[in-house]
Amino acid sequence: MSRCSLPDIQGNGVVAVYIVPQSGDGCSVLRMMAQLTPVGPPSTTGFFRMFGPRGHLGDSVTKLWTFEESYRVEVNQKAFEGSLWCAEFWMKTGTSFTRTSDPVCGQF
């Protein structure tokens, strides 16, 4: 049985991701939260996308997001050593969307 250690808050200057473990079990992910970082624009229209080692976990609604808000997705999955749990933000420009940066990932 491997020992999982919770990753620190990860960020890339645009998006920060927080991974919340299941209580009493450091190898299970209860939920993930993502938010824009305060060093970017004060607000941006777009959506967050979350994914883990088993694929897509959820997308937020498309709206005007500020760095004071966060999007969260309930995960309830076992983690394993080396697993990646990631978030990205897609900015809306006119009628299209552009990923603002590489995904931000926490690794167990």
Secondary structure, 3 states (H helix, E strand, C coil): CCCCCCCCCEECCCEEEEEEEECCEEEEEEEEEEEECCCCCCEEEEEEEEEECCEEEEECCCEEEECCCCEEEEEEEECCCCCEEEEEEEEEECCEEEECCCCEEEEC
